[in-house]
Amino acid sequence: MKSLSSLAVATLILALGAGCLFPKSFSKDKTKTKPNPHISSELELQFEQRWEEKRASDLVAGGMNADAAKAQAAQEYHEKFSYAQPIPPAAHK
């Protein structure tokens, strides 16, 4: 019993000493990073490219010509995700 209570006390000391029980509001670092506005644009562009590549590969596997498959994949993407605005390539440099 004595070793159990000493183990509990040692665990409590380590936990408080490490600061893992303190909320983040007690942290001395008050700087907040601002989100990068370009991240969402890059993410949307990457999603569009990956989606179109996957769909085009599925169409080619079904026997369609590669150029026609790419064109159809792009058209299907813009129909399916009509809320997504096309992003000009120059904006991602």
N, CA, C and O atoms as a GROMACS GRO file, in nm:
protein
  372
    1MET      N    1   0.083  -0.120   0.000
    1MET     CA    2   0.000   0.000   0.000
    1MET      C    3   0.087   0.126   0.000
    1MET      O    4   0.057   0.225  -0.066
    2LYS      N    5   0.196   0.118   0.076
    2LYS     CA    6   0.284   0.232   0.084
    2LYS      C    7   0.350   0.260  -0.051
    2LYS      O    8   0.368   0.376  -0.088
    3SER      N    9   0.386   0.154  -0.126
    3SER     CA   10   0.449   0.174  -0.256
    3SER      C   11   0.348   0.228  -0.358
    3SER      O   12   0.385   0.303  -0.448
    4LEU      N   13   0.221   0.190  -0.343
    4LEU     CA   14   0.118   0.240  -0.433
    4LEU      C   15   0.095   0.389  -0.414
    4LEU      O   16   0.080   0.462  -0.511
    5SER      N   17   0.093   0.434  -0.288
    5SER     CA   18   0.073   0.576  -0.263
    5SER      C   19   0.196   0.657  -0.306
    5SER      O   20   0.182   0.769  -0.355
    6SER      N   21   0.315   0.601  -0.288
    6SER     CA   22   0.434   0.673  -0.331
    6SER      C   23   0.442   0.678  -0.484
    6SER      O   24   0.491   0.775  -0.541
    7LEU      N   25   0.392   0.573  -0.549
    7LEU     CA   26   0.387   0.573  -0.695
    7LEU      C   27   0.287   0.679  -0.744
    7LEU      O   28   0.315   0.748  -0.842
    8ALA      N   29   0.175   0.692  -0.678
    8ALA     CA   30   0.076   0.793  -0.716
    8ALA      C   31   0.131   0.933  -0.697
    8ALA      O   32   0.110   1.020  -0.781
    9VAL      N   33   0.202   0.956  -0.588
    9VAL     CA   34   0.262   1.087  -0.562
    9VAL      C   35   0.369   1.118  -0.666
    9VAL      O   36   0.378   1.230  -0.715
   10ALA      N   37   0.451   1.018  -0.699
   10ALA     CA   38   0.556   1.039  -0.799
   10ALA      C   39   0.495   1.070  -0.936
   10ALA      O   40   0.546   1.155  -1.009
   11THR      N   41   0.388   1.000  -0.972
   11THR     CA   42   0.320   1.026  -1.099
   11THR      C   43   0.261   1.167  -1.101
   11THR      O   44   0.269   1.236  -1.202
   12LEU      N   45   0.202   1.209  -0.992
   12LEU     CA   46   0.145   1.343  -0.982
   12LEU      C   47   0.253   1.449  -0.996
   12LEU      O   48   0.233   1.550  -1.063
   13ILE      N   49   0.367   1.427  -0.932
   13ILE     CA   50   0.476   1.524  -0.940
   13ILE      C   51   0.529   1.534  -1.082
   13ILE      O   52   0.555   1.643  -1.133
   14LEU      N   53   0.546   1.418  -1.147
   14LEU     CA   54   0.594   1.419  -1.285
   14LEU      C   55   0.494   1.488  -1.379
   14LEU      O   56   0.533   1.564  -1.467
   15ALA      N   57   0.366   1.460  -1.358
   15ALA     CA   58   0.265   1.520  -1.445
   15ALA      C   59   0.261   1.671  -1.429
   15ALA      O   60   0.254   1.745  -1.527
   16LEU      N   61   0.265   1.718  -1.305
   16LEU     CA   62   0.262   1.862  -1.282
   16LEU      C   63   0.392   1.928  -1.325
   16LEU      O   64   0.392   2.041  -1.374
   17GLY      N   65   0.501   1.859  -1.307
   17GLY     CA   66   0.631   1.913  -1.346
   17GLY      C   67   0.646   1.926  -1.496
   17GLY      O   68   0.710   2.018  -1.545
   18ALA      N   69   0.585   1.834  -1.568
   18ALA     CA   70   0.594   1.837  -1.713
   18ALA      C   71   0.499   1.940  -1.772
   18ALA      O   72   0.514   1.980  -1.888
   19GLY      N   73   0.401   1.982  -1.696
   19GLY     CA   74   0.307   2.082  -1.744
   19GLY      C   75   0.196   2.025  -1.831
   19GLY      O   76   0.126   2.100  -1.899
   20CYS      N   77   0.180   1.894  -1.830
   20CYS     CA   78   0.080   1.836  -1.919
   20CYS      C   79  -0.062   1.852  -1.865
   20CYS      O   80  -0.158   1.831  -1.939
   21LEU      N   81  -0.076   1.889  -1.740
   21LEU     CA   82  -0.211   1.908  -1.685
   21LEU      C   83  -0.257   2.053  -1.694
   21LEU      O   84  -0.373   2.084  -1.664
   22PHE      N   85  -0.168   2.142  -1.735
   22PHE     CA   86  -0.205   2.282  -1.745
   22PHE      C   87  -0.272   2.308  -1.878
   22PHE      O   88  -0.227   2.256  -1.980
   23PRO      N   89  -0.378   2.386  -1.881
   23PRO     CA   90  -0.441   2.420  -2.009
   23PRO      C   91  -0.349   2.510  -2.093
   23PRO      O   92  -0.257   2.572  -2.041
   24LYS      N   93  -0.376   2.515  -2.221
   24LYS     CA   94  -0.292   2.596  -2.310
   24LYS      C   95  -0.301   2.744  -2.279
   24LYS      O   96  -0.211   2.820  -2.316
   25SER      N   97  -0.408   2.787  -2.214
   25SER     CA   98  -0.421   2.930  -2.183
   25SER      C   99  -0.314   2.976  -2.084
   25SER      O  100  -0.289   3.096  -2.073
   26PHE      N  101  -0.252   2.883  -2.011
   26PHE     CA  102  -0.146   2.919  -1.919
   26PHE      C  103  -0.011   2.929  -1.989
   26PHE      O  104   0.088   2.968  -1.927
   27SER      N  105  -0.007   2.896  -2.113
   27SER     CA  106   0.118   2.898  -2.188
   27SER      C  107   0.169   3.041  -2.200
   27SER      O  108   0.091   3.135  -2.211
   28LYS      N  109   0.301   3.055  -2.199
   28LYS     CA  110   0.361   3.188  -2.209
   28LYS      C  111   0.361   3.238  -2.353
   28LYS      O  112   0.367   3.359  -2.376
   29ASP      N  113   0.355   3.146  -2.449
   29ASP     CA  114   0.359   3.184  -2.590
   29ASP      C  115   0.219   3.225  -2.636
   29ASP      O  116   0.133   3.139  -2.657
   30LYS      N  117   0.196   3.353  -2.651
   30LYS     CA  118   0.064   3.405  -2.689
   30LYS      C  119   0.053   3.435  -2.838
   30LYS      O  120  -0.051   3.483  -2.883
   31THR      N  121   0.158   3.407  -2.915
   31THR     CA  122   0.153   3.435  -3.058
   31THR      C  123   0.071   3.328  -3.128
   31THR      O  124   0.087   3.209  -3.102
   32LYS      N  125  -0.016   3.372  -3.215
   32LYS     CA  126  -0.098   3.280  -3.293
   32LYS      C  127  -0.057   3.295  -3.438
   32LYS      O  128  -0.040   3.406  -3.489
   33THR      N  129  -0.042   3.184  -3.504
   33THR     CA  130  -0.006   3.189  -3.645
   33THR      C  131  -0.132   3.212  -3.728
   33THR      O  132  -0.238   3.154  -3.700
   34LYS      N  133  -0.120   3.294  -3.828
   34LYS     CA  134  -0.232   3.320  -3.916
   34LYS      C  135  -0.232   3.216  -4.027
   34LYS      O  136  -0.126   3.182  -4.080
   35PRO      N  137  -0.349   3.167  -4.063
   35PRO     CA  138  -0.353   3.066  -4.170
   35PRO      C  139  -0.311   3.126  -4.303
   35PRO      O  140  -0.341   3.241  -4.334
   36ASN      N  141  -0.241   3.047  -4.380
   36ASN     CA  142  -0.195   3.089  -4.511
   36ASN      C  143  -0.311   3.080  -4.609
   36ASN      O  144  -0.367   2.972  -4.627
   37PRO      N  145  -0.350   3.190  -4.674
   37PRO     CA  146  -0.466   3.186  -4.766
   37PRO      C  147  -0.439   3.103  -4.890
   37PRO      O  148  -0.533   3.063  -4.959
   38HIS      N  149  -0.312   3.076  -4.919
   38HIS     CA  150  -0.280   3.001  -5.039
   38HIS      C  151  -0.295   2.850  -5.019
   38HIS      O  152  -0.296   2.774  -5.116
   39ILE      N  153  -0.305   2.806  -4.894
   39ILE     CA  154  -0.314   2.664  -4.867
   39ILE      C  155  -0.441   2.606  -4.924
   39ILE      O  156  -0.438   2.499  -4.986
   40SER      N  157  -0.553   2.673  -4.906
   40SER     CA  158  -0.678   2.620  -4.958
   40SER      C  159  -0.678   2.616  -5.111
   40SER      O  160  -0.730   2.522  -5.170
   41SER      N  161  -0.620   2.716  -5.174
   41SER     CA  162  -0.611   2.716  -5.320
   41SER      C  163  -0.524   2.601  -5.368
   41SER      O  164  -0.558   2.533  -5.465
   42GLU      N  165  -0.412   2.580  -5.302
   42GLU     CA  166  -0.323   2.471  -5.341
   42GLU      C  167  -0.390   2.336  -5.319
   42GLU      O  168  -0.376   2.245  -5.400
   43LEU      N  169  -0.462   2.324  -5.209
   43LEU     CA  170  -0.531   2.200  -5.178
   43LEU      C  171  -0.639   2.171  -5.281
   43LEU      O  172  -0.653   2.057  -5.326
   44GLU      N  173  -0.716   2.272  -5.318
   44GLU     CA  174  -0.820   2.255  -5.420
   44GLU      C  175  -0.759   2.215  -5.554
   44GLU      O  176  -0.813   2.128  -5.623
   45LEU      N  177  -0.649   2.276  -5.590
   45LEU     CA  178  -0.584   2.244  -5.716
   45LEU      C  179  -0.531   2.101  -5.715
   45LEU      O  180  -0.546   2.028  -5.813
   46GLN      N  181  -0.470   2.060  -5.604
   46GLN     CA  182  -0.420   1.924  -5.593
   46GLN      C  183  -0.534   1.823  -5.600
   46GLN      O  184  -0.522   1.719  -5.664
   47PHE      N  185  -0.645   1.854  -5.533
   47PHE     CA  186  -0.760   1.764  -5.537
   47PHE      C  187  -0.812   1.750  -5.679
   47PHE      O  188  -0.841   1.640  -5.725
   48GLU      N  189  -0.825   1.863  -5.748
   48GLU     CA  190  -0.875   1.860  -5.886
   48GLU      C  191  -0.783   1.777  -5.975
   48GLU      O  192  -0.830   1.694  -6.053
   49GLN      N  193  -0.654   1.797  -5.963
   49GLN     CA  194  -0.559   1.723  -6.047
   49GLN      C  195  -0.565   1.573  -6.017
   49GLN      O  196  -0.567   1.491  -6.108
   50ARG      N  197  -0.567   1.538  -5.889
   50ARG     CA  198  -0.571   1.397  -5.853
   50ARG      C  199  -0.702   1.333  -5.895
   50ARG      O  200  -0.704   1.219  -5.942
   51TRP      N  201  -0.814   1.405  -5.878
   51TRP     CA  202  -0.944   1.351  -5.915
   51TRP      C  203  -0.949   1.327  -6.066
   51TRP      O  204  -0.992   1.221  -6.111
   52GLU      N  205  -0.904   1.425  -6.143
   52GLU     CA  206  -0.907   1.412  -6.289
   52GLU      C  207  -0.813   1.301  -6.336
   52GLU      O  208  -0.846   1.227  -6.429
   53GLU      N  209  -0.696   1.289  -6.275
   53GLU     CA  210  -0.603   1.182  -6.313
   53GLU      C  211  -0.663   1.044  -6.285
   53GLU      O  212  -0.652   0.953  -6.367
   54LYS      N  213  -0.727   1.031  -6.170
   54LYS     CA  214  -0.788   0.903  -6.133
   54LYS      C  215  -0.902   0.870  -6.227
   54LYS      O  216  -0.913   0.757  -6.275
   55ARG      N  217  -0.988   0.967  -6.255
   55ARG     CA  218  -1.102   0.943  -6.343
   55ARG      C  219  -1.055   0.912  -6.484
   55ARG      O  220  -1.109   0.823  -6.550
   56ALA      N  221  -0.955   0.984  -6.531
   56ALA     CA  222  -0.902   0.958  -6.666
   56ALA      C  223  -0.841   0.819  -6.673
   56ALA      O  224  -0.858   0.750  -6.774
   57SER      N  225  -0.770   0.777  -6.569
   57SER     CA  226  -0.713   0.642  -6.572
   57SER      C  227  -0.822   0.535  -6.570
   57SER      O  228  -0.807   0.430  -6.632
   58ASP      N  229  -0.932   0.562  -6.499
   58ASP     CA  230  -1.045   0.468  -6.502
   58ASP      C  231  -1.106   0.460  -6.641
   58ASP      O  232  -1.142   0.351  -6.688
   59LEU      N  233  -1.118   0.575  -6.707
   59LEU     CA  234  -1.176   0.576  -6.842
   59LEU      C  235  -1.084   0.506  -6.942
   59LEU      O  236  -1.131   0.434  -7.030
   60VAL      N  237  -0.953   0.527  -6.929
   60VAL     CA  238  -0.857   0.461  -7.018
   60VAL      C  239  -0.861   0.310  -6.995
   60VAL      O  240  -0.853   0.232  -7.090
   61ALA      N  241  -0.874   0.269  -6.868
   61ALA     CA  242  -0.884   0.126  -6.837
   61ALA      C  243  -1.009   0.066  -6.898
   61ALA      O  244  -1.014  -0.054  -6.926
   62GLY      N  245  -1.110   0.149  -6.918
   62GLY     CA  246  -1.234   0.103  -6.981
   62GLY      C  247  -1.227   0.102  -7.132
   62GLY      O  248  -1.323   0.062  -7.198
   63GLY      N  249  -1.114   0.147  -7.188
   63GLY     CA  250  -1.095   0.140  -7.333
   63GLY      C  251  -1.101   0.273  -7.406
   63GLY      O  252  -1.100   0.274  -7.530
   64MET      N  253  -1.108   0.384  -7.335
   64MET     CA  254  -1.118   0.515  -7.400
   64MET      C  255  -0.978   0.566  -7.436
   64MET      O  256  -0.879   0.531  -7.372
   65ASN      N  257  -0.971   0.648  -7.538
   65ASN     CA  258  -0.847   0.715  -7.579
   65ASN      C  259  -0.801   0.806  -7.464
   65ASN      O  260  -0.884   0.865  -7.396
   66ALA      N  261  -0.668   0.818  -7.443
   66ALA     CA  262  -0.613   0.895  -7.331
   66ALA      C  263  -0.652   1.042  -7.338
   66ALA      O  264  -0.689   1.100  -7.236
   67ASP      N  265  -0.644   1.105  -7.456
   67ASP     CA  266  -0.678   1.247  -7.468
   67ASP      C  267  -0.827   1.270  -7.444
   67ASP      O  268  -0.866   1.365  -7.377
   68ALA      N  269  -0.909   1.182  -7.498
   68ALA     CA  270  -1.054   1.194  -7.477
   68ALA      C  271  -1.089   1.170  -7.330
   68ALA      O  272  -1.179   1.234  -7.276
   69ALA      N  273  -1.017   1.078  -7.267
   69ALA     CA  274  -1.042   1.049  -7.125
   69ALA      C  275  -1.008   1.170  -7.038
   69ALA      O  276  -1.081   1.201  -6.944
   70LYS      N  277  -0.896   1.238  -7.068
   70LYS     CA  278  -0.859   1.357  -6.991
   70LYS      C  279  -0.962   1.467  -7.007
   70LYS      O  280  -0.999   1.533  -6.910
   71ALA      N  281  -1.010   1.486  -7.130
   71ALA     CA  282  -1.110   1.590  -7.155
   71ALA      C  283  -1.241   1.557  -7.084
   71ALA      O  284  -1.304   1.645  -7.025
   72GLN      N  285  -1.281   1.431  -7.090
   72GLN     CA  286  -1.406   1.392  -7.023
   72GLN      C  287  -1.392   1.402  -6.872
   72GLN      O  288  -1.485   1.443  -6.804
   73ALA      N  289  -1.276   1.364  -6.819
   73ALA     CA  290  -1.255   1.374  -6.675
   73ALA      C  291  -1.263   1.519  -6.628
   73ALA      O  292  -1.323   1.548  -6.525
   74ALA      N  293  -1.205   1.611  -6.705
   74ALA     CA  294  -1.211   1.753  -6.669
   74ALA      C  295  -1.355   1.803  -6.674
   74ALA      O  296  -1.399   1.878  -6.587
   75GLN      N  297  -1.427   1.761  -6.776
   75GLN     CA  298  -1.568   1.803  -6.788
   75GLN      C  299  -1.650   1.747  -6.671
   75GLN      O  300  -1.730   1.819  -6.612
   76GLU      N  301  -1.631   1.620  -6.639
   76GLU     CA  302  -1.706   1.559  -6.527
   76GLU      C  303  -1.672   1.626  -6.395
   76GLU      O  304  -1.759   1.646  -6.310
   77TYR      N  305  -1.546   1.661  -6.377
   77TYR     CA  306  -1.507   1.728  -6.252
   77TYR      C  307  -1.582   1.860  -6.238
   77TYR      O  308  -1.637   1.888  -6.131
   78HIS      N  309  -1.584   1.939  -6.344
   78HIS     CA  310  -1.649   2.071  -6.335
   78HIS      C  311  -1.800   2.060  -6.325
   78HIS      O  312  -1.865   2.150  -6.272
   79GLU      N  313  -1.857   1.951  -6.375
   79GLU     CA  314  -2.000   1.930  -6.357
   79GLU      C  315  -2.030   1.883  -6.214
   79GLU      O  316  -2.125   1.930  -6.151
   80LYS      N  317  -1.948   1.791  -6.165
   80LYS     CA  318  -1.971   1.734  -6.032
   80LYS      C  319  -1.940   1.835  -5.921
   80LYS      O  320  -2.012   1.843  -5.822
   81PHE      N  321  -1.835   1.911  -5.939
   81PHE     CA  322  -1.794   2.010  -5.839
   81PHE      C  323  -1.811   2.150  -5.899
   81PHE      O  324  -1.714   2.225  -5.910
   82SER      N  325  -1.932   2.182  -5.938
   82SER     CA  326  -1.958   2.310  -6.006
   82SER      C  327  -1.931   2.430  -5.916
   82SER      O  328  -1.910   2.541  -5.967
   83TYR      N  329  -1.932   2.411  -5.786
   83TYR     CA  330  -1.904   2.522  -5.694
   83TYR      C  331  -1.756   2.558  -5.693
   83TYR      O  332  -1.720   2.668  -5.651
   84ALA      N  333  -1.670   2.467  -5.740
   84ALA     CA  334  -1.526   2.493  -5.743
   84ALA      C  335  -1.494   2.582  -5.862
   84ALA      O  336  -1.530   2.552  -5.975
   85GLN      N  337  -1.428   2.690  -5.835
   85GLN     CA  338  -1.390   2.783  -5.941
   85GLN      C  339  -1.258   2.738  -6.002
   85GLN      O  340  -1.168   2.698  -5.929
   86PRO      N  341  -1.245   2.744  -6.132
   86PRO     CA  342  -1.117   2.712  -6.193
   86PRO      C  343  -1.009   2.809  -6.143
   86PRO      O  344  -1.033   2.929  -6.134
   87ILE      N  345  -0.894   2.756  -6.112
   87ILE     CA  346  -0.785   2.837  -6.060
   87ILE      C  347  -0.681   2.852  -6.170
   87ILE      O  348  -0.632   2.752  -6.222
   88PRO      N  349  -0.649   2.976  -6.207
   88PRO     CA  350  -0.550   2.994  -6.314
   88PRO      C  351  -0.413   2.941  -6.270
   88PRO      O  352  -0.375   2.960  -6.154
   89PRO      N  353  -0.339   2.875  -6.360
   89PRO     CA  354  -0.208   2.820  -6.324
   89PRO      C  355  -0.108   2.926  -6.277
   89PRO      O  356  -0.021   2.896  -6.196
   90ALA      N  357  -0.118   3.048  -6.327
   90ALA     CA  358  -0.025   3.154  -6.288
   90ALA      C  359  -0.039   3.191  -6.140
   90ALA      O  360   0.055   3.242  -6.080
   91ALA      N  361  -0.155   3.165  -6.081
   91ALA     CA  362  -0.177   3.201  -5.942
   91ALA      C  363  -0.107   3.108  -5.845
   91ALA      O  364  -0.104   3.135  -5.725
   92HIS      N  365  -0.049   2.999  -5.894
   92HIS     CA  366   0.013   2.901  -5.806
   92HIS      C  367   0.163   2.899  -5.816
   92HIS      O  368   0.225   2.795  -5.791
   93LYS      N  369   0.224   3.007  -5.852
   93LYS     CA  370   0.371   3.011  -5.862
   93LYS      C  371   0.432   3.064  -5.738
   93LYS      O  372   0.554   3.075  -5.729
   0.00000   0.00000   0.00000
